[in-house]
Amino acid sequence: MEHLETDERERMWEKVQEALLNDQIDQFRAEFLEMHPYDQASIFTDMDADVRRKVYMYLSPEEISEVMEHIDYEDVEPFFSEMDPRLASQVLADMSTDDAVDILNSLDKNKVASFLTIMDDNDSDEIKDLLHYEEKTAGSIMTTEFVVVKANQTVREAMLHLRREAPDAETIYYTYVIDEDKHLVGVISLRDLIIAEDEWLISEVMNERLVSVAVGEDQEEIARMFRDYDFLALPVVDFQNHLLGIITVDDVLDVMEEEANEDYSKLAGISDIDSPDDHAFASAKKRLPWLIILLFLGSLTASLIGRFEDTLDVVPILAIFIPLIAGMAGNTGTQALAVAVRGMATGEVDKQGKRKIIMREAATGLITGASCGVLATVIIFFWQQDIYLGLLVGLSIFATLVVATLAGSLVPLVMDRLNIDPAVASGPFITTINDIISVLIYFGMATAFMNLLT
Amino acid sequence: MEHLETDERERMWEKVQEALLNDQIDQFRAEFLEMHPYDQASIFTDMDADVRRKVYMYLSPEEISEVMEHIDYEDVEPFFSEMDPRLASQVLADMSTDDAVDILNSLDKNKVASFLTIMDDNDSDEIKDLLHYEEKTAGSIMTTEFVVVKANQTVREAMLHLRREAPDAETIYYTYVIDEDKHLVGVISLRDLIIAEDEWLISEVMNERLVSVAVGEDQEEIARMFRDYDFLALPVVDFQNHLLGIITVDDVLDVMEEEANEDYSKLAGISDIDSPDDHAFASAKKRLPWLIILLFLGSLTASLIGRFEDTLDVVPILAIFIPLIAGMAGNTGTQALAVAVRGMATGEVDKQGKRKIIMREAATGLITGASCGVLATVIIFFWQQDIYLGLLVGLSIFATLVVATLAGSLVPLVMDRLNIDPAVASGPFITTINDIISVLIYFGMATAFMNLLT
């Protein structure tokens, strides 16, 4: 079962398609079920609606649920809509509860209610419990399909229990241990379990010093814990230390991807990276908000420069350096912003203290500003043979880089302090703010020293 | 063993520090070894050099190796330098081979040679084998500490073997099956193994359809496979399908973090996100390369605008819209760049075809360009009471956004095609290219229609 290359996928696709068109059920099931669910999903999503309808007939709800688990939950809605509601709710019930909840959260409220009504009480209760948790918290990414053993069981009893539960559990490599009141009291890895003697008590072999997370914990913090501590699974508890669910490392990989995409989109000023199936209108819709905000901020910059019209009339050559100065201000701000945002994401900022970060950024701005300022002065002096113009641009770049570097790091740090979503401090916003600052510095200085420039 | 909060870490730090200063070996060992190695590492790196020297005395090489495995391998060099070389090579030998290799790759060549000379032959051979693999490939992130079983063993024999090997293996949850010639022929999960009957043959219960990766495979592609297929481990093979090593999911979490940081840094135009311990000079060094390139590109823009000096002399008000137009061009280019780069990273671009992506970007540029162009015309008409100026800026924005959107997606796609590292197409580069394009469009149009503007 290799990771399918494009041409290999095409070949499989044709085989599957052919079997479906000729209604060769056995042939189709043999070909299709042999693949990894991820490949099944990618072939399934490429099918026409009438071909998919056959898939719904030829596969069991459980087999369909495997396919659905491997489609991005945001793209899954049309498939559930075209299934018979009874089949749809059965498929949902057969999925891992955490995946089912992700999908239900992206569906219409009425549809969710009707699916849950049709569903077996046991399954719908499990799902309803999870639906309450806020998005991007431990509760929303945990699964309730885990195996627990009791502290007073023997290793033999625990192993028997594990063997029975293995087929349904999300992982059996870590088994959590509870006491009579269902409090989480320990963890035992399958590794330790198979090394232990059959007659030992779980309470003797379990590890009592275990890491758990609160059900409301942010998913980004959880991803960080998996990365730092090399966990394969983490238990989720309520405030009384009752075990509510577990988070497994495969879900954390998705969280990391999601968070990285989010940071990246913010820096680029898009509300969300385009999904592959987006058409131009959908893409434009994600990009226009920022462009329109920038249009207004840019008009503000224009009106600010307009106030220096007299200066521009006297020294029109000033205009040609506007993009240079604004561009450097914008870029240095983005650099500082990126460092601050990543620092907050990886937790380094908290550890270091914000004050220290800001002091370092100020010093960095002084160094980069002085280097680029001197270089700019030299370039312009040799090019335009005008030392005052060179000094004006050089000094403007120096002042601009210091201020822009500070702004780039201060804005996200202050927003974080004020509990404002630092999304507002995204790349283009900082860039435009720094455009405005740089233009004010440049024209302010030019106006002050105008007699030297003419 | 909770994830230590800052104040908790401080408290632990003081206890450990105190025990060390008073040479209470047992006290220190009890406190220190009770923590998770990640927390040990974070306390250890905060110590003064003379305190650390005591740690080297009071811990065994194996205990020190656990600490070292949880420090970023780029920051570990000073610690190995201050250890006695004999201790250092022992610590390296006790580490997971993949971690040891990461560290050795970041050390001075001479030092590496001397460590390997002191080391036990067995250990140094394992490490030497791994040192040959190129950075960021499967070979560089795999470990050679894995358990294999033979296809003709029984489940009972395999379990016995596993129990014996468990303490040293990186994972025992997936066991790989080899034939007489050491070819990889199957995989069996511990889950399946504990469910199977003792007398069954491994060849009967193993899964023969397994996914493996070539030793030269790119680590980003490997991360994608773990994410898509929910693996906990993957076997690495040579071109003859000999099993060389395994990659475990905990290393993939680090790879994902590294790749996300890399993409993010490129977009912001920094050679590398600052490490927390960087001082201002180190930060400035990472940011200056791009700023200096931008300074030269910006001078080019300035000299291009200089060619339109006559136009500027006649219509000086043109200058005030330069930042607006250049800013929008820069931003729309960054948006398109971000979408293309993420699309390539997640593999969606390959799946969709580059042509389709470019067509979509062109259409997106037309939509955003038309919207912003009309809006700009209206704003400037009402503000400046000059319909021709409004039309000039509006049309410039329209043309600029179309071209800039295309440039933002074309440049990385073309570079990828030419096998050039798309790092060159980072955010500030695209922004500056689009600055130049936008200024040319704007002043070109203004010069052509100058009689309408005066």
Chai-1 contact restraints between the chains, C-beta under 6 A:
chainA,res_idxA,chainB,res_idxB,connection_type,confidence,min_distance_angstrom,max_distance_angstrom,comment,restraint_id
A,M1,B,R209,contact,1.0,0.0,6.0,A-B,restraint_1
A,M1,B,V211,contact,1.0,0.0,6.0,A-B,restraint_2
A,H3,B,M225,contact,1.0,0.0,6.0,A-B,restraint_3
A,H36,B,Y229,contact,1.0,0.0,6.0,A-B,restraint_4
A,Y38,B,D228,contact,1.0,0.0,6.0,A-B,restraint_5
A,Y38,B,Y229,contact,1.0,0.0,6.0,A-B,restraint_6
A,R163,B,I194,contact,1.0,0.0,6.0,A-B,restraint_7
A,R163,B,I195,contact,1.0,0.0,6.0,A-B,restraint_8
A,A166,B,R191,contact,1.0,0.0,6.0,A-B,restraint_9
A,A166,B,I195,contact,1.0,0.0,6.0,A-B,restraint_10
A,I172,B,R191,contact,1.0,0.0,6.0,A-B,restraint_11
A,Y173,B,Y173,contact,1.0,0.0,6.0,A-B,restraint_12
A,L190,B,L190,contact,1.0,0.0,6.0,A-B,restraint_13
A,R191,B,A166,contact,1.0,0.0,6.0,A-B,restraint_14
A,R191,B,I172,contact,1.0,0.0,6.0,A-B,restraint_15
A,I194,B,R163,contact,1.0,0.0,6.0,A-B,restraint_16
A,I195,B,R163,contact,1.0,0.0,6.0,A-B,restraint_17
A,I195,B,A166,contact,1.0,0.0,6.0,A-B,restraint_18
A,R209,B,M1,contact,1.0,0.0,6.0,A-B,restraint_19
A,V211,B,M1,contact,1.0,0.0,6.0,A-B,restraint_20
A,M225,B,H3,contact,1.0,0.0,6.0,A-B,restraint_21
A,R227,B,L253,contact,1.0,0.0,6.0,A-B,restraint_22
A,D228,B,Y38,contact,1.0,0.0,6.0,A-B,restraint_23
A,Y229,B,H36,contact,1.0,0.0,6.0,A-B,restraint_24
A,Y229,B,Y38,contact,1.0,0.0,6.0,A-B,restraint_25
A,D230,B,D250,contact,1.0,0.0,6.0,A-B,restraint_26
A,V249,B,V249,contact,1.0,0.0,6.0,A-B,restraint_27
A,D250,B,D230,contact,1.0,0.0,6.0,A-B,restraint_28
A,L253,B,R227,contact,1.0,0.0,6.0,A-B,restraint_29
A,M256,B,M256,contact,1.0,0.0,6.0,A-B,restraint_30
A,A260,B,A260,contact,1.0,0.0,6.0,A-B,restraint_31
A,Y264,B,Y264,contact,1.0,0.0,6.0,A-B,restraint_32
A,L267,B,L267,contact,1.0,0.0,6.0,A-B,restraint_33
A,A268,B,T334,contact,1.0,0.0,6.0,A-B,restraint_34
A,A268,B,Q335,contact,1.0,0.0,6.0,A-B,restraint_35
A,A268,B,A338,contact,1.0,0.0,6.0,A-B,restraint_36
A,G269,B,N331,contact,1.0,0.0,6.0,A-B,restraint_37
A,G269,B,Q335,contact,1.0,0.0,6.0,A-B,restraint_38
A,I270,B,Q335,contact,1.0,0.0,6.0,A-B,restraint_39
A,I273,B,R342,contact,1.0,0.0,6.0,A-B,restraint_40
A,D274,B,V339,contact,1.0,0.0,6.0,A-B,restraint_41
A,P276,B,E348,contact,1.0,0.0,6.0,A-B,restraint_42
A,P276,B,Q352,contact,1.0,0.0,6.0,A-B,restraint_43
A,A280,B,R360,contact,1.0,0.0,6.0,A-B,restraint_44
A,A280,B,A363,contact,1.0,0.0,6.0,A-B,restraint_45
A,A280,B,T364,contact,1.0,0.0,6.0,A-B,restraint_46
A,A280,B,I367,contact,1.0,0.0,6.0,A-B,restraint_47
A,S283,B,T364,contact,1.0,0.0,6.0,A-B,restraint_48
A,A284,B,T364,contact,1.0,0.0,6.0,A-B,restraint_49
A,A284,B,I367,contact,1.0,0.0,6.0,A-B,restraint_50
A,A284,B,T368,contact,1.0,0.0,6.0,A-B,restraint_51
A,R287,B,Q335,contact,1.0,0.0,6.0,A-B,restraint_52
A,R287,B,T368,contact,1.0,0.0,6.0,A-B,restraint_53
A,L288,B,T368,contact,1.0,0.0,6.0,A-B,restraint_54
A,L291,B,T368,contact,1.0,0.0,6.0,A-B,restraint_55
A,L291,B,C372,contact,1.0,0.0,6.0,A-B,restraint_56
A,L294,B,M328,contact,1.0,0.0,6.0,A-B,restraint_57
A,L294,B,N331,contact,1.0,0.0,6.0,A-B,restraint_58
A,L295,B,C372,contact,1.0,0.0,6.0,A-B,restraint_59
A,G298,B,L324,contact,1.0,0.0,6.0,A-B,restraint_60
A,G298,B,G327,contact,1.0,0.0,6.0,A-B,restraint_61
A,S299,B,I379,contact,1.0,0.0,6.0,A-B,restraint_62
A,T301,B,P323,contact,1.0,0.0,6.0,A-B,restraint_63
A,A302,B,I320,contact,1.0,0.0,6.0,A-B,restraint_64
A,A302,B,F321,contact,1.0,0.0,6.0,A-B,restraint_65
A,A302,B,L324,contact,1.0,0.0,6.0,A-B,restraint_66
A,I305,B,I320,contact,1.0,0.0,6.0,A-B,restraint_67
A,G306,B,I320,contact,1.0,0.0,6.0,A-B,restraint_68
A,L312,B,P316,contact,1.0,0.0,6.0,A-B,restraint_69
A,L312,B,A319,contact,1.0,0.0,6.0,A-B,restraint_70
A,D313,B,P316,contact,1.0,0.0,6.0,A-B,restraint_71
A,P316,B,L312,contact,1.0,0.0,6.0,A-B,restraint_72
A,P316,B,D313,contact,1.0,0.0,6.0,A-B,restraint_73
A,P316,B,P316,contact,1.0,0.0,6.0,A-B,restraint_74
A,A319,B,L312,contact,1.0,0.0,6.0,A-B,restraint_75
A,A319,B,A319,contact,1.0,0.0,6.0,A-B,restraint_76
A,I320,B,A302,contact,1.0,0.0,6.0,A-B,restraint_77
A,I320,B,I305,contact,1.0,0.0,6.0,A-B,restraint_78
A,I320,B,G306,contact,1.0,0.0,6.0,A-B,restraint_79
A,F321,B,A302,contact,1.0,0.0,6.0,A-B,restraint_80
A,I322,B,I322,contact,1.0,0.0,6.0,A-B,restraint_81
A,I322,B,P323,contact,1.0,0.0,6.0,A-B,restraint_82
A,P323,B,T301,contact,1.0,0.0,6.0,A-B,restraint_83
A,P323,B,I322,contact,1.0,0.0,6.0,A-B,restraint_84
A,P323,B,A326,contact,1.0,0.0,6.0,A-B,restraint_85
A,P323,B,D435,contact,1.0,0.0,6.0,A-B,restraint_86
A,L324,B,G298,contact,1.0,0.0,6.0,A-B,restraint_87
A,L324,B,A302,contact,1.0,0.0,6.0,A-B,restraint_88
A,A326,B,P323,contact,1.0,0.0,6.0,A-B,restraint_89
A,G327,B,G298,contact,1.0,0.0,6.0,A-B,restraint_90
A,G327,B,D435,contact,1.0,0.0,6.0,A-B,restraint_91
A,M328,B,L294,contact,1.0,0.0,6.0,A-B,restraint_92
A,N331,B,G269,contact,1.0,0.0,6.0,A-B,restraint_93
A,N331,B,L294,contact,1.0,0.0,6.0,A-B,restraint_94
A,N331,B,P428,contact,1.0,0.0,6.0,A-B,restraint_95
A,T334,B,A268,contact,1.0,0.0,6.0,A-B,restraint_96
A,Q335,B,A268,contact,1.0,0.0,6.0,A-B,restraint_97
A,Q335,B,G269,contact,1.0,0.0,6.0,A-B,restraint_98
A,Q335,B,I270,contact,1.0,0.0,6.0,A-B,restraint_99
A,Q335,B,R287,contact,1.0,0.0,6.0,A-B,restraint_100
A,A338,B,A268,contact,1.0,0.0,6.0,A-B,restraint_101
A,V339,B,D274,contact,1.0,0.0,6.0,A-B,restraint_102
A,R342,B,I273,contact,1.0,0.0,6.0,A-B,restraint_103
A,E348,B,P276,contact,1.0,0.0,6.0,A-B,restraint_104
A,Q352,B,P276,contact,1.0,0.0,6.0,A-B,restraint_105
A,R360,B,A280,contact,1.0,0.0,6.0,A-B,restraint_106
A,A363,B,A280,contact,1.0,0.0,6.0,A-B,restraint_107
A,T364,B,A280,contact,1.0,0.0,6.0,A-B,restraint_108
A,T364,B,S283,contact,1.0,0.0,6.0,A-B,restraint_109
A,T364,B,A284,contact,1.0,0.0,6.0,A-B,restraint_110
A,I367,B,A284,contact,1.0,0.0,6.0,A-B,restraint_111
A,T368,B,A284,contact,1.0,0.0,6.0,A-B,restraint_112
A,T368,B,R287,contact,1.0,0.0,6.0,A-B,restraint_113
A,T368,B,L288,contact,1.0,0.0,6.0,A-B,restraint_114
A,T368,B,L291,contact,1.0,0.0,6.0,A-B,restraint_115
A,C372,B,L291,contact,1.0,0.0,6.0,A-B,restraint_116
A,C372,B,L295,contact,1.0,0.0,6.0,A-B,restraint_117
A,I379,B,S299,contact,1.0,0.0,6.0,A-B,restraint_118
A,P428,B,N331,contact,1.0,0.0,6.0,A-B,restraint_119
A,D435,B,P323,contact,1.0,0.0,6.0,A-B,restraint_120
A,D435,B,G327,contact,1.0,0.0,6.0,A-B,restraint_121
